[in-house]
Amino acid sequence: MGSHHAPDKHRNGFATLARLVATGLTVAAVVKELRTREDERTWHGEVAGFVPYDFRVPTVERIRERVWDPKGDHIVSPHVFGVGWTLNMGRIVSLLREKVVESH
């Protein structure tokens, strides 16, 4: 009864830890902005030295640049809104298409 439930327990523990870290980074980013003079706040930058955040209203241009940029050099980019990274699906699809063409 006990051992077959262990993987679920670890998975839930990891999910809880990930949520706590994400919440902590979000709070840290907001505090960083609020500690900045109001006229100097940008609502985007980095927290903890390397984790990107962006709390600006998303724009179509930024969505395209970060989520669907087939010609971009990056596969991972900052979230359009929030803390952390997102995948550039356009680049991933482009790379997969190139591999398919090469294999034929």
NUKOLKE-303845 format. One record per residue: residue number from 1; residue in one letter; y, x, z of N, C-alpha, C, CB in turn. Coordinates in pm, 1 decimal. Each point is the difference from the previous one (the first is absolute). Glycine has a CB too. Layout:
<kemi->NUM	gudren->A	ny->Y	nx->X	nz->Z	cay->Y	cax->X	caz->Z	cy->Y	cx->X	cz->Z	cby->Y	cbx->X	cbz->Z> $
...
***
This chain:
<kemi->1	gudren->M	ny->-120.4	nx->81.0	nz->0.0	cay->120.4	cax->-81.0	caz->0.0	cy->126.0	cx->84.8	cz->0.0	cby->-125.8	cbx->-176.6	cbz->118.9> $
<kemi->2	gudren->G	ny->120.7	nx->295.4	nz->-60.3	cay->120.2	cax->79.0	caz->14.1	cy->35.8	cx->87.8	cz->-116.9	cby->-48.0	cbx->-5.6	cbz->233.1> $
<kemi->3	gudren->S	ny->-46.9	nx->82.0	nz->-288.6	cay->34.5	cax->104.5	caz->-95.7	cy->46.2	cx->-51.4	cz->-135.4	cby->-162.7	cbx->139.9	cbz->115.8> $
<kemi->4	gudren->H	ny->112.8	nx->-254.6	nz->-162.5	cay->42.1	cax->-45.6	caz->-132.3	cy->141.9	cx->-55.5	cz->-0.5	cby->-237.4	cbx->-49.7	cbz->-50.2> $
<kemi->5	gudren->H	ny->298.1	nx->32.9	nz->165.1	cay->138.9	cax->-46.3	caz->7.1	cy->99.3	cx->115.7	cz->8.4	cby->-81.0	cbx->-207.2	cbz->111.4> $
<kemi->6	gudren->A	ny->33.0	nx->327.6	nz->-91.0	cay->87.5	cax->115.4	caz->18.1	cy->93.5	cx->25.7	cz->-117.9	cby->-176.3	cbx->96.1	cbz->142.2> $
<kemi->7	gudren->P	ny->130.2	nx->-102.8	nz->-270.0	cay->93.8	cax->25.5	caz->-109.9	cy->118.0	cx->-97.3	cz->-1.5	cby->-191.2	cbx->89.7	cbz->-130.9> $
<kemi->8	gudren->D	ny->167.9	nx->-217.4	nz->161.5	cay->109.9	cax->-97.0	caz->5.2	cy->99.3	cx->36.6	cz->108.6	cby->-153.0	cbx->-178.1	cbz->-84.9> $
<kemi->9	gudren->K	ny->102.2	nx->223.8	nz->196.6	cay->86.5	cax->38.8	caz->111.1	cy->89.6	cx->116.7	cz->-40.6	cby->-173.6	cbx->-79.3	cbz->164.1> $
<kemi->10	gudren->H	ny->115.9	nx->179.7	nz->-234.7	cay->77.8	cax->115.2	caz->-45.0	cy->102.0	cx->-41.9	cz->-104.7	cby->-194.2	cbx->150.6	cbz->48.3> $
<kemi->11	gudren->R	ny->152.9	nx->-237.3	nz->-139.2	cay->90.9	cax->-48.1	caz->-105.4	cy->118.1	cx->-74.2	cz->62.1	cby->-193.3	cbx->-18.4	cbz->-161.7> $
<kemi->12	gudren->N	ny->164.1	nx->-67.7	nz->257.9	cay->107.7	cax->-73.4	caz->66.4	cy->90.1	cx->94.2	cz->78.5	cby->-147.7	cbx->-201.2	cbz->14.5> $
<kemi->13	gudren->G	ny->89.6	nx->302.6	nz->45.9	cay->79.5	cax->98.4	caz->74.0	cy->92.4	cx->77.3	cz->-93.0	cby->-183.9	cbx->19.8	cbz->168.0> $
<kemi->14	gudren->F	ny->132.7	nx->16.0	nz->-286.5	cay->82.6	cax->71.5	caz->-97.8	cy->112.2	cx->-90.6	cz->-49.9	cby->-198.4	cbx->140.2	cbz->-68.9> $
<kemi->15	gudren->A	ny->168.4	nx->-266.2	nz->41.6	cay->102.1	cax->-94.6	caz->-47.3	cy->108.4	cx->-18.7	cz->105.6	cby->-172.4	cbx->-117.6	cbz->-140.9> $
<kemi->16	gudren->T	ny->131.3	nx->109.7	nz->265.4	cay->96.8	cax->-14.4	caz->109.5	cy->87.9	cx->124.1	cz->9.5	cby->-160.5	cbx->-148.7	cbz->125.1> $
<kemi->17	gudren->L	ny->99.1	nx->266.1	nz->-134.6	cay->75.7	cax->125.4	caz->4.4	cy->98.2	cx->7.5	cz->-117.2	cby->-194.1	cbx->114.1	cbz->114.7> $
<kemi->18	gudren->A	ny->148.3	nx->-150.6	nz->-235.4	cay->86.4	cax->3.0	caz->-118.7	cy->119.5	cx->-94.2	cz->18.2	cby->-199.8	cbx->55.2	cbz->-144.9> $
<kemi->19	gudren->R	ny->175.4	nx->-173.6	nz->200.1	cay->110.7	cax->-94.4	caz->24.5	cy->98.9	cx->55.7	cz->101.4	cby->-153.2	cbx->-190.8	cbz->-52.1> $
<kemi->20	gudren->L	ny->101.3	nx->252.3	nz->157.0	cay->87.8	cax->58.5	caz->102.1	cy->86.0	cx->112.3	cz->-57.6	cby->-169.2	cbx->-59.1	cbz->175.0> $
<kemi->21	gudren->V	ny->107.4	nx->144.8	nz->-255.4	cay->74.4	cax->109.5	caz->-62.9	cy->106.5	cx->-56.3	cz->-93.7	cby->-202.2	cbx->150.4	cbz->16.3> $
<kemi->22	gudren->A	ny->164.6	nx->-248.3	nz->-99.8	cay->95.6	cax->-60.7	caz->-93.7	cy->114.6	cx->-65.8	cz->74.8	cby->-184.7	cbx->-37.4	cbz->-164.6> $
<kemi->23	gudren->T	ny->153.5	nx->-32.5	nz->272.5	cay->104.7	cax->-64.3	caz->80.0	cy->90.9	cx->105.0	cz->62.4	cby->-153.0	cbx->-194.0	cbz->47.5> $
<kemi->24	gudren->G	ny->94.2	nx->299.3	nz->6.6	cay->80.3	cax->106.9	caz->60.9	cy->92.0	cx->67.4	cz->-100.1	cby->-182.4	cbx->36.4	cbz->162.9> $
<kemi->25	gudren->L	ny->131.4	nx->-10.1	nz->-284.1	cay->82.7	cax->62.5	caz->-103.3	cy->111.7	cx->-94.0	cz->-45.6	cby->-198.1	cbx->135.0	cbz->-74.4> $
<kemi->26	gudren->T	ny->168.3	nx->-263.7	nz->65.5	cay->102.3	cax->-98.0	caz->-38.2	cy->110.5	cx->-4.6	cz->104.2	cby->-172.7	cbx->-135.4	cbz->-121.9> $
<kemi->27	gudren->V	ny->133.6	nx->128.7	nz->248.3	cay->99.2	cax->-1.6	caz->108.5	cy->82.0	cx->128.7	cz->-2.4	cby->-151.4	cbx->-146.0	cbz->140.7> $
<kemi->28	gudren->A	ny->85.6	nx->259.0	nz->-159.3	cay->71.4	cax->128.7	caz->-4.0	cy->100.6	cx->3.8	cz->-114.8	cby->-200.3	cbx->112.7	cbz->100.8> $
<kemi->29	gudren->A	ny->162.7	nx->-166.8	nz->-217.2	cay->90.8	cax->-1.3	caz->-115.0	cy->120.6	cx->-89.1	cz->25.9	cby->-194.1	cbx->41.9	cbz->-151.5> $
<kemi->30	gudren->V	ny->171.8	nx->-158.9	nz->210.6	cay->110.7	cax->-91.3	caz->30.2	cy->91.9	cx->63.9	cz->104.3	cby->-145.5	cbx->-201.4	cbz->-53.6> $
<kemi->31	gudren->V	ny->87.2	nx->261.2	nz->156.1	cay->81.1	cax->66.6	caz->103.6	cy->80.9	cx->113.3	cz->-62.2	cby->-171.1	cbx->-58.5	cbz->176.8> $
<kemi->32	gudren->K	ny->110.6	nx->134.1	nz->-265.7	cay->71.1	cax->109.6	caz->-67.8	cy->122.5	cx->-53.9	cz->-72.8	cby->-216.2	cbx->127.2	cbz->-27.0> $
<kemi->33	gudren->E	ny->198.8	nx->-236.7	nz->-45.5	cay->113.0	cax->-58.4	caz->-72.9	cy->105.8	cx->-54.4	cz->94.9	cby->-154.2	cbx->-56.8	cbz->-187.5> $
<kemi->34	gudren->L	ny->111.7	nx->-9.8	nz->293.9	cay->96.6	cax->-57.8	caz->94.1	cy->75.7	cx->106.6	cz->78.9	cby->-146.9	cbx->-199.9	cbz->17.4> $
<kemi->35	gudren->R	ny->88.4	nx->317.1	nz->-3.5	cay->69.4	cax->110.9	caz->68.9	cy->97.0	cx->72.2	cz->-93.4	cby->-199.5	cbx->28.6	cbz->149.4> $
<kemi->36	gudren->T	ny->189.2	nx->-56.7	nz->-278.5	cay->90.9	cax->58.5	caz->-98.5	cy->126.6	cx->-84.9	cz->-3.0	cby->-193.2	cbx->92.8	cbz->-139.5> $
<kemi->37	gudren->R	ny->307.2	nx->-27.5	nz->121.4	cay->124.7	cax->-77.5	caz->-10.4	cy->-15.5	cx->-107.0	cz->-106.7	cby->136.2	cbx->199.3	cbz->73.7> $
<kemi->38	gudren->E	ny->-81.7	nx->-316.1	nz->-47.8	cay->-17.8	cax->-115.4	caz->-88.6	cy->39.7	cx->30.3	cz->-144.0	cby->41.2	cbx->-147.8	cbz->195.2> $
<kemi->39	gudren->D	ny->68.2	nx->220.5	nz->-214.0	cay->45.9	cax->29.4	caz->-136.0	cy->-84.7	cx->107.6	cz->-69.2	cby->230.0	cbx->-63.6	cbz->72.5> $
<kemi->40	gudren->E	ny->-322.5	nx->126.0	nz->0.1	cay->-87.2	cax->102.8	caz->-57.9	cy->-145.7	cx->-45.2	cz->-13.8	cby->151.4	cbx->170.2	cbz->98.6> $
<kemi->41	gudren->R	ny->-182.1	nx->-291.7	nz->-55.8	cay->-137.3	cax->-50.6	caz->-8.9	cy->-38.3	cx->-25.5	cz->-145.0	cby->22.5	cbx->-103.6	cbz->227.5> $
<kemi->42	gudren->T	ny->-140.8	nx->148.5	nz->-263.3	cay->-50.3	cax->-23.0	caz->-136.1	cy->-120.2	cx->-93.9	cz->-0.6	cby->82.1	cbx->226.8	cbz->-64.8> $
<kemi->43	gudren->W	ny->-148.8	nx->-241.7	nz->177.6	cay->-119.9	cax->-82.9	caz->15.7	cy->-116.7	cx->48.5	cz->-84.4	cby->148.0	cbx->-191.5	cbz->48.8> $
<kemi->44	gudren->H	ny->-144.2	nx->319.1	nz->-86.1	cay->-115.4	cax->63.3	caz->-63.6	cy->5.0	cx->147.8	cz->31.8	cby->-6.8	cbx->-172.2	cbz->-186.3> $
<kemi->45	gudren->G	ny->-110.5	nx->233.4	nz->193.2	cay->-8.6	cax->141.8	caz->32.7	cy->-139.4	cx->33.8	cz->47.2	cby->242.5	cbx->4.4	cbz->59.3> $
<kemi->46	gudren->E	ny->-251.1	nx->87.1	nz->37.1	cay->-128.5	cax->42.3	caz->54.6	cy->4.5	cx->-5.7	cz->151.3	cby->-40.7	cbx->147.7	cbz->-198.8> $
<kemi->47	gudren->V	ny->-73.7	nx->-174.5	nz->256.0	cay->-15.3	cax->-0.3	caz->145.1	cy->-119.3	cx->88.9	cz->32.1	cby->99.9	cbx->-235.3	cbz->24.7> $
<kemi->48	gudren->A	ny->-99.7	nx->294.2	nz->90.7	cay->-106.4	cax->92.1	caz->43.2	cy->-11.1	cx->119.3	cz->-94.7	cby->-124.2	cbx->-193.1	cbz->102.6> $
<kemi->49	gudren->G	ny->231.1	nx->224.6	nz->-170.5	cay->4.8	cax->118.1	caz->-84.0	cy->-57.1	cx->-12.8	cz->-139.7	cby->-11.8	cbx->118.7	cbz->206.5> $
<kemi->50	gudren->F	ny->-67.3	nx->-223.9	nz->-234.9	cay->-59.5	cax->-9.5	caz->-133.1	cy->-36.3	cx->-141.8	cz->-44.6	cby->-85.4	cbx->225.6	cbz->40.3> $
<kemi->51	gudren->V	ny->92.0	nx->-323.3	nz->47.3	cay->-40.3	cax->-136.3	caz->-35.5	cy->121.0	cx->-76.0	cz->-54.7	cby->-181.7	cbx->1.7	cbz->178.1> $
<kemi->52	gudren->P	ny->174.2	nx->-45.9	nz->-304.6	cay->114.7	cax->-68.3	caz->-59.2	cy->14.8	cx->-143.7	cz->51.0	cby->-27.5	cbx->143.4	cbz->-202.4> $
<kemi->53	gudren->Y	ny->151.9	nx->-187.7	nz->206.9	cay->26.4	cax->-140.6	caz->30.0	cy->112.3	cx->-47.8	cz->-90.3	cby->-75.6	cbx->27.2	cbz->240.7> $
<kemi->54	gudren->D	ny->74.9	nx->-156.7	nz->-267.7	cay->104.2	cax->-61.1	caz->-81.6	cy->13.1	cx->-145.4	cz->41.6	cby->-45.0	cbx->157.9	cbz->-194.2> $
<kemi->55	gudren->F	ny->156.2	nx->-190.3	nz->256.0	cay->24.8	cax->-136.7	caz->46.1	cy->107.2	cx->-69.8	cz->-84.0	cby->-65.5	cbx->70.9	cbz->230.8> $
<kemi->56	gudren->R	ny->99.3	nx->-12.1	nz->-344.9	cay->94.7	cax->-64.4	caz->-90.1	cy->-68.4	cx->-115.7	cz->-71.9	cby->125.3	cbx->217.2	cbz->-29.9> $
<kemi->57	gudren->V	ny->-44.0	nx->-311.4	nz->-16.3	cay->-54.6	cax->-111.0	caz->-78.0	cy->-64.6	cx->58.9	cz->-125.2	cby->176.2	cbx->-164.2	cbz->88.1> $
<kemi->58	gudren->P	ny->-304.0	nx->129.7	nz->-114.6	cay->-66.5	cax->54.7	caz->-118.6	cy->69.6	cx->-42.9	cz->-128.7	cby->-215.8	cbx->-1.0	cbz->125.4> $
<kemi->59	gudren->T	ny->216.6	nx->89.2	nz->-222.9	cay->54.6	cax->-31.5	caz->-131.8	cy->-112.5	cx->12.3	cz->-102.1	cby->232.6	cbx->81.9	cbz->65.7> $
<kemi->60	gudren->V	ny->-214.8	nx->-147.0	nz->-179.7	cay->-99.6	cax->9.2	caz->-106.7	cy->-16.5	cx->145.4	cz->-42.0	cby->57.0	cbx->-232.9	cbz->-79.5> $
<kemi->61	gudren->E	ny->53.1	nx->304.5	nz->69.1	cay->-5.0	cax->141.3	caz->-40.3	cy->-83.5	cx->82.7	cz->97.7	cby->225.8	cbx->-24.7	cbz->-107.0> $
<kemi->62	gudren->R	ny->-205.1	nx->5.1	nz->236.9	cay->-74.4	cax->76.5	caz->100.0	cy->-147.7	cx->-39.1	cz->-0.8	cby->207.8	cbx->17.1	cbz->140.9> $
<kemi->63	gudren->I	ny->-236.6	nx->-145.0	nz->-161.7	cay->-140.1	cax->-44.1	caz->-8.4	cy->-68.9	cx->68.3	cz->-117.2	cby->60.0	cbx->-222.7	cbz->102.4> $
<kemi->64	gudren->R	ny->5.9	nx->221.1	nz->-217.3	cay->-58.3	cax->66.1	caz->-118.4	cy->-21.1	cx->148.6	cz->24.3	cby->111.2	cbx->-168.6	cbz->-146.9> $
<kemi->65	gudren->E	ny->-11.7	nx->233.1	nz->204.6	cay->-6.4	cax->144.4	caz->22.9	cy->-113.8	cx->37.4	cz->94.6	cby->246.2	cbx->12.8	cbz->-38.2> $
<kemi->66	gudren->R	ny->-269.7	nx->-94.2	nz->138.1	cay->-97.3	cax->37.7	caz->102.7	cy->-138.9	cx->-60.3	cz->-19.0	cby->190.7	cbx->20.4	cbz->152.3> $
<kemi->67	gudren->V	ny->-198.3	nx->-137.0	nz->-216.7	cay->-128.1	cax->-68.4	caz->-11.8	cy->-54.6	cx->0.5	cz->-142.3	cby->68.1	cbx->-142.1	cbz->190.3> $
<kemi->68	gudren->W	ny->19.7	nx->142.2	nz->-289.6	cay->-47.5	cax->-5.2	caz->-138.7	cy->82.4	cx->94.3	cz->-86.7	cby->-75.2	cbx->-238.9	cbz->31.3> $
<kemi->69	gudren->D	ny->43.7	nx->367.8	nz->-21.5	cay->67.5	cax->102.9	caz->-79.1	cy->-106.9	cx->84.0	cz->-69.1	cby->200.2	cbx->5.5	cbz->158.7> $
<kemi->70	gudren->P	ny->-254.6	nx->-57.7	nz->-271.4	cay->-110.4	cax->69.8	caz->-67.3	cy->32.2	cx->142.8	cz->-41.6	cby->-73.3	cbx->-219.7	cbz->-78.9> $
<kemi->71	gudren->K	ny->199.0	nx->249.1	nz->51.9	cay->37.3	cax->133.7	caz->-46.0	cy->47.2	cx->90.5	cz->113.1	cby->61.0	cbx->-100.7	cbz->-217.4> $
<kemi->72	gudren->G	ny->-56.2	nx->48.0	nz->337.9	cay->44.6	cax->78.9	caz->113.8	cy->-100.6	cx->107.9	cz->37.3	cby->126.1	cbx->-197.8	cbz->81.5> $
<kemi->73	gudren->D	ny->-79.8	nx->297.7	nz->-10.5	cay->-86.6	cax->109.4	caz->43.6	cy->-73.8	cx->-33.2	cz->129.2	cby->155.4	cbx->159.7	cbz->-110.6> $
<kemi->74	gudren->H	ny->-111.8	nx->-261.8	nz->179.6	cay->-52.8	cax->-29.3	caz->132.8	cy->-104.7	cx->-112.2	cz->-3.0	cby->218.6	cbx->74.3	cbz->96.6> $
<kemi->75	gudren->I	ny->-320.4	nx->-58.6	nz->-12.8	cay->-99.7	cax->-105.4	caz->19.6	cy->31.5	cx->-74.0	cz->130.2	cby->-176.7	cbx->133.5	cbz->-127.0> $
<kemi->76	gudren->V	ny->231.0	nx->-61.7	nz->222.4	cay->38.5	cax->-58.2	caz->127.7	cy->150.9	cx->11.3	cz->12.4	cby->-223.3	cbx->59.0	cbz->107.0> $
<kemi->77	gudren->S	ny->285.9	nx->-168.2	nz->-63.8	cay->144.9	cax->0.2	caz->17.6	cy->34.5	cx->-82.4	cz->123.8	cby->37.7	cbx->26.0	cbz->-250.2> $
<kemi->78	gudren->P	ny->85.9	nx->-17.1	nz->298.7	cay->38.3	cax->-80.6	caz->116.6	cy->-13.3	cx->-148.5	cz->-29.8	cby->157.1	cbx->180.7	cbz->72.9> $
<kemi->79	gudren->H	ny->-187.9	nx->-257.4	nz->33.0	cay->-2.6	cax->-145.3	caz->-15.0	cy->132.9	cx->-49.3	cz->-55.4	cby->-163.6	cbx->-19.1	cbz->190.1> $
<kemi->80	gudren->V	ny->159.0	nx->-89.5	nz->-263.5	cay->122.9	cax->-62.6	caz->-48.7	cy->79.0	cx->-53.8	cz->119.2	cby->-110.6	cbx->-60.4	cbz->-221.1> $
<kemi->81	gudren->F	ny->40.0	nx->7.6	nz->320.3	cay->63.3	cax->-47.5	caz->122.8	cy->-94.3	cx->29.6	cz->115.3	cby->128.1	cbx->-182.6	cbz->-123.1> $
<kemi->82	gudren->G	ny->-76.7	nx->250.0	nz->224.2	cay->-79.6	cax->29.0	caz->118.1	cy->-18.3	cx->148.7	cz->21.8	cby->-115.7	cbx->-215.1	cbz->-32.4> $
<kemi->83	gudren->V	ny->12.1	nx->247.6	nz->108.4	cay->-27.3	cax->138.2	caz->39.0	cy->-132.4	cx->43.1	cz->-60.9	cby->129.6	cbx->-27.7	cbz->215.9> $
<kemi->84	gudren->G	ny->-131.9	nx->146.1	nz->-276.5	cay->-124.4	cax->52.9	caz->-53.7	cy->2.4	cx->12.4	cz->-150.9	cby->-117.0	cbx->-99.2	cbz->192.4> $
<kemi->85	gudren->W	ny->-3.2	nx->99.4	nz->-249.4	cay->-14.1	cax->27.4	caz->-142.4	cy->-69.9	cx->-115.8	cz->-70.4	cby->-7.6	cbx->246.4	cbz->48.2> $
<kemi->86	gudren->T	ny->23.2	nx->-249.9	nz->-179.2	cay->-68.2	cax->-96.0	caz->-85.0	cy->-56.0	cx->73.6	cz->-121.7	cby->152.2	cbx->-188.6	cbz->78.8> $
<kemi->87	gudren->L	ny->-243.8	nx->125.5	nz->-148.6	cay->-57.1	cax->60.0	caz->-120.0	cy->79.4	cx->-40.4	cz->-123.3	cby->-226.1	cbx->-0.1	cbz->107.5> $
<kemi->88	gudren->N	ny->249.2	nx->97.1	nz->-194.8	cay->62.7	cax->-25.9	caz->-128.9	cy->-112.0	cx->-45.3	cz->-93.8	cby->188.4	cbx->173.4	cbz->37.9> $
<kemi->89	gudren->M	ny->-212.9	nx->-302.8	nz->-39.9	cay->-111.3	cax->-53.8	caz->-78.1	cy->18.6	cx->26.3	cz->-149.3	cby->-33.1	cbx->-176.3	cbz->174.5> $
<kemi->90	gudren->G	ny->155.2	nx->178.5	nz->-221.9	cay->25.1	cax->30.0	caz->-140.2	cy->-52.4	cx->136.9	cz->-37.9	cby->200.2	cbx->-145.6	cbz->8.0> $
<kemi->91	gudren->R	ny->-177.0	nx->244.4	nz->76.4	cay->-47.9	cax->136.6	caz->-27.3	cy->-152.2	cx->6.1	cz->7.4	cby->214.1	cbx->94.5	cbz->92.5> $
<kemi->92	gudren->I	ny->-272.0	nx->-163.7	nz->4.0	cay->-145.5	cax->-1.3	caz->13.5	cy->-64.5	cx->-61.5	cz->-123.7	cby->22.5	cbx->-16.0	cbz->250.0> $
<kemi->93	gudren->V	ny->30.4	nx->-97.2	nz->-296.3	cay->-52.7	cax->-63.8	caz->-121.1	cy->16.6	cx->92.8	cz->-119.8	cby->54.4	cbx->-227.7	cbz->93.4> $
<kemi->94	gudren->S	ny->59.2	nx->293.2	nz->-103.1	cay->24.9	cax->92.7	caz->-110.5	cy->-101.0	cx->114.7	cz->0.5	cby->243.9	cbx->-59.1	cbz->7.7> $
<kemi->95	gudren->L	ny->-269.9	nx->116.8	nz->108.2	cay->-96.7	cax->109.5	caz->10.6	cy->-140.8	cx->-47.5	cz->-35.3	cby->142.5	cbx->106.9	cbz->177.0> $
<kemi->96	gudren->L	ny->-178.9	nx->-225.5	nz->-131.7	cay->-132.4	cax->-54.1	caz->-32.7	cy->-14.5	cx->-23.7	cz->-150.5	cby->-10.0	cbx->-107.5	cbz->227.0> $
<kemi->97	gudren->R	ny->114.6	nx->55.6	nz->-288.8	cay->-2.6	cax->-21.5	caz->-145.4	cy->-16.8	cx->132.9	cz->-73.6	cby->146.1	cbx->-203.8	cbz->26.6> $
<kemi->98	gudren->E	ny->-76.3	nx->307.3	nz->19.3	cay->-13.1	cax->131.7	caz->-62.0	cy->-143.6	cx->51.1	cz->9.8	cby->239.8	cbx->48.9	cbz->56.0> $
<kemi->99	gudren->K	ny->-302.2	nx->-67.5	nz->59.6	cay->-138.8	cax->44.1	caz->20.5	cy->-95.3	cx->-77.2	cz->-92.3	cby->53.4	cbx->58.0	cbz->240.8> $
<kemi->100	gudren->V	ny->-30.3	nx->-186.9	nz->-258.5	cay->-84.2	cax->-81.2	caz->-86.2	cy->12.9	cx->47.6	cz->-144.0	cby->24.4	cbx->-196.7	cbz->155.5> $
<kemi->101	gudren->V	ny->99.4	nx->223.2	nz->-199.6	cay->23.0	cax->47.9	caz->-137.0	cy->-67.9	cx->136.0	cz->-19.5	cby->220.8	cbx->-125.7	cbz->-10.5> $
<kemi->102	gudren->E	ny->-207.1	nx->214.3	nz->110.0	cay->-62.5	cax->133.4	caz->-9.0	cy->-151.7	cx->-9.0	cz->-9.1	cby->190.6	cbx->94.1	cbz->130.1> $
<kemi->103	gudren->S	ny->-249.9	nx->-190.9	nz->-64.0	cay->-146.1	cax->-8.7	caz->3.8	cy->-57.9	cx->-63.1	cz->-125.4	cby->14.0	cbx->-15.7	cbz->246.2> $
<kemi->104	gudren->H	ny->70.3	nx->-42.2	nz->-332.4	cay->-50.8	cax->-62.9	caz->-123.6	cy->22.7	cx->86.1	cz->-116.9	cby->41.1	cbx->-219.2	cbz->92.8> $
***
